Amino acid sequence: MSIEVGSKLQGKVTGITHFGAFVELPGGSTGLVHISEVADNYVKDINEILKVGDEVLVKVVNVETDGKIGLSIRKAVDRPAAPERPARPSRPDRPFNSQGPSRPQGGGGRPQGGRPQGGGGRGPRPNQARPTVTFEDKMSRFLKDSEERISTLKRQTESKRGGRGARRG
């Protein structure tokens, strides 16, 4: 019996390892169901789901030239099509570690005027094209913000210790 990619077959679990389960298919060939293909949710221990000797329905995911057969249990189960998810609302391009409302407001934040003005934080207007930000731009912005935060922290710590040279042992 030839095994084709996409076909669904009934098989028997012959062995279980920490990375998956070996399933014997009709015709005597054996394929591997990787642990990530056993269930839709995260599987920490495959022994909680499968046992040697279990009959399972599998879908052939791939057949390699050296004879290895990749199988999936979760893709073999027919599920109704997932409902269309609503589009995510757009948000402004924020730098790394941006301060949100959950952070305490105080002396060490961003200087006033540090963010570009306009739009009220709702993102770009529909007719405006969003400017492309390169990786280098993001890194330079991150470095600048990081240096500002460090200098603010140093100033605050020095003032708590009484300035430079105030500590004598």
C-alpha positions as CSV (number, residue, x, y, z in Angstrom):
1,M,0.0,0.0,0.0
2,S,1.5,3.3,-1.0
3,I,1.3,6.1,1.6
4,E,0.5,9.5,0.2
5,V,0.8,12.9,1.8
6,G,-2.7,14.1,3.0
7,S,-4.2,10.7,3.4
8,K,-5.8,9.7,6.7
9,L,-5.1,6.3,8.0
10,Q,-5.9,4.2,11.1
11,G,-2.7,3.1,13.0
12,K,-1.5,1.5,16.2
13,V,0.9,3.2,18.6
14,T,4.0,0.9,18.8
15,G,6.3,3.1,20.8
16,I,6.5,6.3,22.8
17,T,9.5,8.6,23.3
18,H,9.9,12.0,24.9
19,F,9.6,13.7,21.5
20,G,6.7,11.7,20.0
21,A,5.0,8.4,19.2
22,F,5.7,5.8,16.6
23,V,2.6,4.5,14.8
24,E,2.4,1.4,12.7
25,L,0.4,2.0,9.6
26,P,-1.5,-0.5,7.3
27,G,1.1,-2.4,5.2
28,G,3.7,-2.6,8.0
29,S,5.3,0.8,7.6
30,T,5.9,3.0,10.7
31,G,5.6,6.7,11.0
32,L,6.3,9.3,13.7
33,V,3.8,11.6,15.3
34,H,5.8,14.5,16.8
35,I,4.7,15.6,20.3
36,S,3.6,18.9,18.8
37,E,1.2,17.1,16.5
38,V,-0.6,15.0,19.2
39,A,-3.0,17.6,20.4
40,D,-4.1,21.2,19.8
41,N,-2.9,22.3,23.2
42,Y,0.6,22.1,24.8
43,V,1.6,18.5,25.7
44,K,4.2,18.2,28.4
45,D,4.1,14.4,28.7
46,I,2.9,12.4,25.8
47,N,2.2,9.4,28.1
48,E,-0.7,11.4,29.5
49,I,-2.4,11.2,26.1
50,L,-1.2,8.1,24.3
51,K,-0.4,4.6,25.4
52,V,1.3,1.8,23.5
53,G,-1.4,-0.3,21.7
54,D,-3.8,2.7,21.2
55,E,-5.6,2.8,17.9
56,V,-5.3,6.3,16.4
57,L,-6.4,8.1,13.3
58,V,-3.4,9.9,11.7
59,K,-2.9,12.1,8.7
60,V,0.3,11.8,6.6
61,V,2.1,15.1,6.7
62,N,5.2,14.2,4.8
63,V,7.1,11.3,3.3
64,E,10.8,11.8,3.0
65,T,13.0,10.1,0.4
66,D,14.8,8.0,3.0
67,G,11.4,6.5,4.0
68,K,10.6,8.5,7.1
69,I,6.9,9.2,7.4
70,G,5.7,12.3,9.3
71,L,2.2,11.9,10.9
72,S,-0.2,14.2,12.7
73,I,-3.1,13.2,15.0
74,R,-4.4,16.8,15.5
75,K,-4.6,17.4,11.7
76,A,-6.5,14.2,11.2
77,V,-9.5,15.4,13.2
78,D,-12.0,17.3,11.1
79,R,-12.9,20.6,12.8
80,P,-15.4,23.1,11.5
81,A,-13.7,26.1,10.0
82,A,-12.7,28.6,12.7
83,P,-14.9,31.8,12.7
84,E,-13.3,34.8,11.1
85,R,-11.4,36.8,13.7
86,P,-12.0,40.5,13.8
87,A,-9.0,42.6,12.7
88,R,-6.8,43.9,15.4
89,P,-7.0,47.6,16.1
90,S,-4.0,49.5,14.9
91,R,-1.8,51.1,17.6
92,P,0.9,53.7,17.3
93,D,4.5,52.6,16.7
94,R,5.8,52.5,20.3
95,P,9.4,52.1,21.3
96,F,10.6,49.3,23.4
97,N,9.6,49.3,27.1
98,S,7.1,52.1,26.5
99,Q,5.5,53.3,29.7
100,G,1.9,52.5,29.9
101,P,-0.8,53.5,32.4
102,S,0.2,50.7,34.8
103,R,3.6,52.1,35.5
104,P,4.0,54.6,38.3
105,Q,4.4,58.1,37.0
106,G,7.2,60.1,38.5
107,G,10.7,61.6,38.1
108,G,12.3,59.0,35.8
109,G,10.0,59.0,32.8
110,R,10.4,60.3,29.3
111,P,10.9,64.1,29.0
112,Q,7.9,66.1,27.9
113,G,7.6,66.2,24.2
114,G,9.4,62.9,23.8
115,R,6.6,61.4,21.7
116,P,5.5,62.7,18.3
117,Q,2.4,64.8,18.5
118,G,-0.8,64.1,16.7
119,G,-3.6,61.6,16.6
120,G,-4.1,61.3,20.4
121,G,-2.3,57.9,20.5
122,R,-4.8,56.2,18.2
123,G,-2.4,55.3,15.5
124,P,-2.1,56.7,11.9
125,R,-5.2,58.1,10.2
126,P,-6.7,55.8,7.7
127,N,-5.5,57.8,4.6
128,Q,-2.0,58.3,5.8
129,A,0.7,55.8,5.1
130,R,2.6,54.5,8.1
131,P,6.3,55.3,7.9
132,T,8.6,52.3,7.7
133,V,10.9,52.1,10.7
134,T,14.1,50.3,10.1
135,F,15.9,48.1,12.6
136,E,18.7,50.6,13.0
137,D,16.1,53.4,13.8
138,K,14.6,51.2,16.5
139,M,18.0,50.4,17.9
140,S,19.1,54.0,18.0
141,R,15.8,55.0,19.7
142,F,16.2,52.2,22.2
143,L,19.8,53.2,23.0
144,K,18.8,56.9,23.4
145,D,15.9,56.0,25.7
146,S,18.1,53.6,27.7
147,E,20.8,56.2,28.2
148,E,18.2,58.7,29.4
149,R,16.8,56.3,31.9
150,I,20.3,55.4,33.2
151,S,21.3,59.0,33.7
152,T,18.0,59.7,35.5
153,L,18.5,56.7,37.8
154,K,22.1,57.9,38.5
155,R,20.9,61.4,39.4
156,Q,18.2,60.0,41.7
157,T,20.6,57.7,43.5
158,E,23.2,60.4,44.0
159,S,20.6,62.7,45.5
160,K,19.6,60.0,47.9
161,R,23.2,59.5,49.0
162,G,23.8,63.2,49.4
163,G,25.7,63.9,46.2
164,R,29.2,63.0,45.2
165,G,31.8,62.2,47.8
166,A,29.3,62.5,50.7
167,R,29.9,58.9,51.8
168,R,33.0,58.5,53.9
169,G,33.7,55.4,55.7
